[in-house]
Amino acid sequence: MKKKFNFIDLVLTFSGAFAVIVLLLVVSKFV
């Protein structure tokens, strides 16, 4: 359970960081 929860938490954190990077790239392209 702990390993699975940690893995899910890691994936969520990575997805959040990736989303922020993509958002910055899109904004820089528009600007």
PyMOL Python script that loads the backbone (N, CA, C, O; Angstrom):
from pymol import cmd

cmd.read_pdbstr("""\
ATOM      1  N   MET A   1       0.847  -1.202   0.000  1.00  0.00           N
ATOM      2  CA  MET A   1       0.000   0.000   0.000  1.00  0.00           C
ATOM      3  C   MET A   1       0.887   1.259   0.000  1.00  0.00           C
ATOM      4  O   MET A   1       0.665   2.185  -0.781  1.00  0.00           O
ATOM      5  N   LYS A   2       1.888   1.276   0.884  1.00  0.00           N
ATOM      6  CA  LYS A   2       2.764   2.454   0.979  1.00  0.00           C
ATOM      7  C   LYS A   2       3.499   2.702  -0.340  1.00  0.00           C
ATOM      8  O   LYS A   2       3.579   3.837  -0.809  1.00  0.00           O
ATOM      9  N   LYS A   3       4.034   1.631  -0.936  1.00  0.00           N
ATOM     10  CA  LYS A   3       4.762   1.795  -2.207  1.00  0.00           C
ATOM     11  C   LYS A   3       3.840   2.336  -3.291  1.00  0.00           C
ATOM     12  O   LYS A   3       4.210   3.249  -4.029  1.00  0.00           O
ATOM     13  N   LYS A   4       2.635   1.768  -3.386  1.00  0.00           N
ATOM     14  CA  LYS A   4       1.680   2.216  -4.406  1.00  0.00           C
ATOM     15  C   LYS A   4       1.307   3.676  -4.174  1.00  0.00           C
ATOM     16  O   LYS A   4       1.247   4.462  -5.120  1.00  0.00           O
ATOM     17  N   PHE A   5       1.055   4.040  -2.915  1.00  0.00           N
ATOM     18  CA  PHE A   5       0.664   5.416  -2.586  1.00  0.00           C
ATOM     19  C   PHE A   5       1.797   6.379  -2.925  1.00  0.00           C
ATOM     20  O   PHE A   5       1.570   7.452  -3.486  1.00  0.00           O
ATOM     21  N   ASN A   6       3.034   5.976  -2.572  1.00  0.00           N
ATOM     22  CA  ASN A   6       4.189   6.819  -2.872  1.00  0.00           C
ATOM     23  C   ASN A   6       4.344   6.988  -4.375  1.00  0.00           C
ATOM     24  O   ASN A   6       4.651   8.078  -4.858  1.00  0.00           O
ATOM     25  N   PHE A   7       4.129   5.895  -5.118  1.00  0.00           N
ATOM     26  CA  PHE A   7       4.259   5.933  -6.579  1.00  0.00           C
ATOM     27  C   PHE A   7       3.220   6.873  -7.175  1.00  0.00           C
ATOM     28  O   PHE A   7       3.532   7.666  -8.064  1.00  0.00           O
ATOM     29  N   ILE A   8       1.983   6.785  -6.685  1.00  0.00           N
ATOM     30  CA  ILE A   8       0.907   7.652  -7.185  1.00  0.00           C
ATOM     31  C   ILE A   8       1.240   9.111  -6.864  1.00  0.00           C
ATOM     32  O   ILE A   8       1.044   9.994  -7.699  1.00  0.00           O
ATOM     33  N   ASP A   9       1.741   9.359  -5.657  1.00  0.00           N
ATOM     34  CA  ASP A   9       2.100  10.718  -5.249  1.00  0.00           C
ATOM     35  C   ASP A   9       3.201  11.256  -6.153  1.00  0.00           C
ATOM     36  O   ASP A   9       3.170  12.419  -6.555  1.00  0.00           O
ATOM     37  N   LEU A  10       4.183  10.400  -6.474  1.00  0.00           N
ATOM     38  CA  LEU A  10       5.291  10.799  -7.342  1.00  0.00           C
ATOM     39  C   LEU A  10       4.772  11.140  -8.734  1.00  0.00           C
ATOM     40  O   LEU A  10       5.176  12.143  -9.322  1.00  0.00           O
ATOM     41  N   VAL A  11       3.879  10.309  -9.258  1.00  0.00           N
ATOM     42  CA  VAL A  11       3.313  10.534 -10.599  1.00  0.00           C
ATOM     43  C   VAL A  11       2.529  11.842 -10.628  1.00  0.00           C
ATOM     44  O   VAL A  11       2.627  12.608 -11.587  1.00  0.00           O
ATOM     45  N   LEU A  12       1.747  12.098  -9.569  1.00  0.00           N
ATOM     46  CA  LEU A  12       0.950  13.329  -9.505  1.00  0.00           C
ATOM     47  C   LEU A  12       1.865  14.550  -9.478  1.00  0.00           C
ATOM     48  O   LEU A  12       1.601  15.546 -10.152  1.00  0.00           O
ATOM     49  N   THR A  13       2.940  14.467  -8.699  1.00  0.00           N
ATOM     50  CA  THR A  13       3.889  15.584  -8.612  1.00  0.00           C
ATOM     51  C   THR A  13       4.552  15.814  -9.958  1.00  0.00           C
ATOM     52  O   THR A  13       4.700  16.955 -10.396  1.00  0.00           O
ATOM     53  N   PHE A  14       4.959  14.711 -10.626  1.00  0.00           N
ATOM     54  CA  PHE A  14       5.619  14.816 -11.932  1.00  0.00           C
ATOM     55  C   PHE A  14       4.665  15.396 -12.965  1.00  0.00           C
ATOM     56  O   PHE A  14       5.052  16.231 -13.783  1.00  0.00           O
ATOM     57  N   SER A  15       3.403  14.942 -12.920  1.00  0.00           N
ATOM     58  CA  SER A  15       2.397  15.440 -13.872  1.00  0.00           C
ATOM     59  C   SER A  15       2.163  16.934 -13.655  1.00  0.00           C
ATOM     60  O   SER A  15       2.014  17.690 -14.615  1.00  0.00           O
ATOM     61  N   GLY A  16       2.132  17.353 -12.399  1.00  0.00           N
ATOM     62  CA  GLY A  16       1.930  18.767 -12.089  1.00  0.00           C
ATOM     63  C   GLY A  16       3.075  19.612 -12.627  1.00  0.00           C
ATOM     64  O   GLY A  16       2.848  20.667 -13.219  1.00  0.00           O
ATOM     65  N   ALA A  17       4.319  19.145 -12.421  1.00  0.00           N
ATOM     66  CA  ALA A  17       5.489  19.872 -12.912  1.00  0.00           C
ATOM     67  C   ALA A  17       5.473  19.931 -14.438  1.00  0.00           C
ATOM     68  O   ALA A  17       5.782  20.966 -15.027  1.00  0.00           O
ATOM     69  N   PHE A  18       5.111  18.813 -15.076  1.00  0.00           N
ATOM     70  CA  PHE A  18       5.054  18.749 -16.541  1.00  0.00           C
ATOM     71  C   PHE A  18       4.001  19.714 -17.071  1.00  0.00           C
ATOM     72  O   PHE A  18       4.219  20.394 -18.074  1.00  0.00           O
ATOM     73  N   ALA A  19       2.853  19.769 -16.390  1.00  0.00           N
ATOM     74  CA  ALA A  19       1.771  20.669 -16.815  1.00  0.00           C
ATOM     75  C   ALA A  19       2.229  22.124 -16.729  1.00  0.00           C
ATOM     76  O   ALA A  19       1.918  22.926 -17.609  1.00  0.00           O
ATOM     77  N   VAL A  20       2.967  22.467 -15.671  1.00  0.00           N
ATOM     78  CA  VAL A  20       3.463  23.840 -15.498  1.00  0.00           C
ATOM     79  C   VAL A  20       4.438  24.191 -16.618  1.00  0.00           C
ATOM     80  O   VAL A  20       4.388  25.292 -17.166  1.00  0.00           O
ATOM     81  N   ILE A  21       5.337  23.244 -16.962  1.00  0.00           N
ATOM     82  CA  ILE A  21       6.320  23.470 -18.027  1.00  0.00           C
ATOM     83  C   ILE A  21       5.610  23.677 -19.361  1.00  0.00           C
ATOM     84  O   ILE A  21       5.949  24.590 -20.114  1.00  0.00           O
ATOM     85  N   VAL A  22       4.626  22.831 -19.654  1.00  0.00           N
ATOM     86  CA  VAL A  22       3.872  22.944 -20.912  1.00  0.00           C
ATOM     87  C   VAL A  22       3.154  24.292 -20.964  1.00  0.00           C
ATOM     88  O   VAL A  22       3.133  24.957 -22.000  1.00  0.00           O
ATOM     89  N   LEU A  23       2.562  24.687 -19.828  1.00  0.00           N
ATOM     90  CA  LEU A  23       1.844  25.960 -19.764  1.00  0.00           C
ATOM     91  C   LEU A  23       2.798  27.117 -20.050  1.00  0.00           C
ATOM     92  O   LEU A  23       2.454  28.038 -20.791  1.00  0.00           O
ATOM     93  N   LEU A  24       3.999  27.072 -19.462  1.00  0.00           N
ATOM     94  CA  LEU A  24       4.988  28.131 -19.688  1.00  0.00           C
ATOM     95  C   LEU A  24       5.398  28.178 -21.156  1.00  0.00           C
ATOM     96  O   LEU A  24       5.549  29.261 -21.722  1.00  0.00           O
ATOM     97  N   LEU A  25       5.580  27.003 -21.782  1.00  0.00           N
ATOM     98  CA  LEU A  25       5.957  26.952 -23.198  1.00  0.00           C
ATOM     99  C   LEU A  25       4.866  27.557 -24.070  1.00  0.00           C
ATOM    100  O   LEU A  25       5.155  28.311 -24.999  1.00  0.00           O
ATOM    101  N   VAL A  26       3.619  27.228 -23.773  1.00  0.00           N
ATOM    102  CA  VAL A  26       2.486  27.754 -24.553  1.00  0.00           C
ATOM    103  C   VAL A  26       2.414  29.273 -24.407  1.00  0.00           C
ATOM    104  O   VAL A  26       2.216  29.989 -25.389  1.00  0.00           O
ATOM    105  N   VAL A  27       2.576  29.760 -23.169  1.00  0.00           N
ATOM    106  CA  VAL A  27       2.520  31.205 -22.913  1.00  0.00           C
ATOM    107  C   VAL A  27       3.656  31.910 -23.648  1.00  0.00           C
ATOM    108  O   VAL A  27       3.440  32.960 -24.253  1.00  0.00           O
ATOM    109  N   SER A  28       4.864  31.347 -23.603  1.00  0.00           N
ATOM    110  CA  SER A  28       6.013  31.969 -24.268  1.00  0.00           C
ATOM    111  C   SER A  28       5.805  31.995 -25.781  1.00  0.00           C
ATOM    112  O   SER A  28       6.247  32.928 -26.451  1.00  0.00           O
ATOM    113  N   LYS A  29       5.133  30.977 -26.322  1.00  0.00           N
ATOM    114  CA  LYS A  29       4.866  30.938 -27.767  1.00  0.00           C
ATOM    115  C   LYS A  29       3.886  32.035 -28.153  1.00  0.00           C
ATOM    116  O   LYS A  29       4.050  32.681 -29.188  1.00  0.00           O
ATOM    117  N   PHE A  30       2.860  32.252 -27.320  1.00  0.00           N
ATOM    118  CA  PHE A  30       1.866  33.285 -27.604  1.00  0.00           C
ATOM    119  C   PHE A  30       2.471  34.678 -27.442  1.00  0.00           C
ATOM    120  O   PHE A  30       2.112  35.608 -28.164  1.00  0.00           O
ATOM    121  N   VAL A  31       3.400  34.812 -26.480  1.00  0.00           N
ATOM    122  CA  VAL A  31       4.042  36.116 -26.228  1.00  0.00           C
ATOM    123  C   VAL A  31       5.279  36.230 -27.113  1.00  0.00           C
ATOM    124  O   VAL A  31       5.977  37.243 -27.070  1.00  0.00           O
TER     125      VAL A  31
END
""", "prot")
cmd.dss("prot")
cmd.show_as("cartoon", "prot")
cmd.util.cbc("prot")
cmd.orient("prot")
